[in-house]
Amino acid sequence: MIDFRSDTVTQPTEGMRAAMAVAPVGDDVFGDDPTVNALEAKTAALLGKESAVFVPSGTQSNLIALMAHCQRGDEYIVGQLAHTYKYEAGGAAVLGSIQPQPIDMEPDGSLSLERVASVIKPDDSHFARTRLLCLENTHNGKVVPLEYLKAAGAFVDDRGLALHLDGARIWNAAVAMGVPPAAVAEPFDTVSVCLSKGLGAPVGSVLVGSTSLITEARRWRKMLGGGMRQAGIIAAGGIYALDHHIDRLADDHANAELLAKLLGNVAGVTVKGQNTNMVFVDFGVTDYPTFAATLRDQGIVALTGRSSSRLVTHLGVTSADVEHFVDVVSGMDVTS
Ligand SMILES: *Cc1c(COP(=O)(O)O)cnc(C)c1O
């Protein structure tokens, strides 16, 4: 199967499985797992932060970050379409007693700092205490540029807020900009990164930040049930991914570009955009269930629907797969 649904569908490579099989492990809740400790140290260093904590998912990583920054009755400012706000089941409000203040996002995935300023609450007992600004990079594959991130850093310093990055795909942003991941992370107090997306590890995210914030986040991780025991088995997959799968994200970006270019030549198909490893397409199809079933018969899975389909490239998709997919689509009368 060629799977364009998400970069979360990757399978661990043989090298990664071998590294996982021989990883030394211990009880990580006691701090005894040497592989988890090595992954945390390595991720913190890569992102230029003091400390790190390994967690089962990006959702938990963002949640423990928000809970480390904000107390009950505090507020965080976030984009309407941000993962932390829209796609994490409202965890900050439900489990953290943190009020989200969502605002409209700019087309480039950033938040207008003027708009952010307009929703910061004065120190008054009527209002929640505005504590944190949360950004996302990449957002829908869009790289939020360094200049903006620096401006956001200066802005929060000026306003006495903290700054968190949902950097599930920070690696794609860094590779696309040709800068080290630490440059993307620099303005932020905490950064959450995923190992289980384009990097191809089977499980896991890491939260990085100052030692005091990470100590606090570690306590929330335990409370939320994220304290894992011999987690070095999965952490080894993460270490392997950091060592071998960051630079190759450039291949995924090139394959997405190829996909956008080739689909652009197919009659009836409209390519709406391509950002890093994601392509947004209107296939101009009237019967999507039949379209999806026909693709499946040809060994292709994709999330297709109405006016916008998202196709994602990753380490399980080659340029030959991209060409095969476009051949299949070209051979179907998609608009009929
Ligand atoms: C995938 C993702 C996460 C975390 O997702 P999990 O499935 O919980 O690991 C967070 N933010 C963004 C932007 C994501 O794409």
The ligand as a Gaussian input file, in Angstrom:
#p B3LYP/6-31G(d) Opt

LIG

0 1
 C        0.279000      15.225000      15.344000
 C        0.315000      16.550000      15.968000
 C        0.375000      16.698000      17.355000
 C        0.402000      15.530000      18.330000
 O       -0.310000      14.460000      17.988000
 P       -0.317000      13.027000      18.728000
 O       -1.106000      12.227000      17.783000
 O       -0.963000      13.224000      20.040000
 O        1.098000      12.558000      18.863000
 C        0.439000      17.974000      17.861000
 N        0.467000      19.034000      17.043000
 C        0.438000      18.934000      15.712000
 C        0.522000      20.160000      14.879000
 C        0.352000      17.691000      15.127000
 O        0.305000      17.591000      13.794000

